[in-house]
Amino acid sequence: MALNAEIRSARETDADGLSALAMLVWLHTYAVDGIEPDMARHVLHSLSPAQFRRWLADPQQRILLAADGPRLLAYARLNRAPAGPIPEVGGCELETLYVHPGFARRGLGQRLLAACRTAAPAPLWLSIWAYNTAALHFYLAQGMQQVGETTFRLGDIDHPNLLLADTLSAFPHHHAHDPD
């Protein structure tokens, strides 16, 4: 199938599709040994259509997506509000960049990351599961660098995460356009 994806800002009408895509990618990435109760609760609560509607209504959040007609293929969520978990990390958090597994390694992640860098008011930072080697390789290849470590708590378990941040050379100094 030819990939002719448009990058655009998400709209309220995209909330159901964004939720389904987020659940699909999250479970595909993290539920490699099956779906545990804590995972199910997390996904159903944190990635629900209602949660996406709240993010879409929040002026500190920005969701960009890649769509081929009515089909959502990937999305990224920026959070302009939080400070980083360590003093060296600040700017704009790339909360999520998810690509449908069937469309991985076809340039969508690169295009979305570039659009996020253009849309962000400051250099990006993110937290990534330490064992997600494919994503780690992707971000390092896109000019990000590891700047620290943190954890993600799911149920009673802390999962090791790495903190990555844009290098100055990766962050555009001029915002040419806003991908709407």
Helices and strands as residue ranges (DSSP letters): E 6-9, G 12-14, H 15-30, H 37-46, H 49-57, E 61-68, E 71-79, E 92-99, G 101-103, H 108-119, E 124-129, H 133-141, E 144-154, E 157-166
